[in-house]
Amino acid sequence: MLSSYENFFKHADKDPDKLLEFNPVATEMFLFDAVFTYQALTTEIPPLMGTFKIWALIHYPYIRDETAKTLFNSLPYGTENAWKDMEKGAFLGSFMPIALKTGTV
């Protein structure tokens, strides 16, 4: 999947009429990879990236490491589902103030 996007942009001049179907999940995966790579390289995570990381860990639980699993298992019953059911804008509005206040999530 990744190479299809790379090839589309790399060879756009040779096939200007070609279309690439937008895949929102692929975009989320690219963002997820960028956030985790940034954190691994810099050992920091800016507030906006931290907020996206929490969102991703809620919506894609299979990517959680042991620390994240412990954190999510310690939440009161129903909390994770309530967060998962929030629209993206509401989630951002709820978590960004916390991330900005603490400097990270």
Helices and strands as residue ranges (DSSP letters): H 2-10, H 24-42, H 47-59, G 61-63, H 66-73, H 79-85, H 88-102
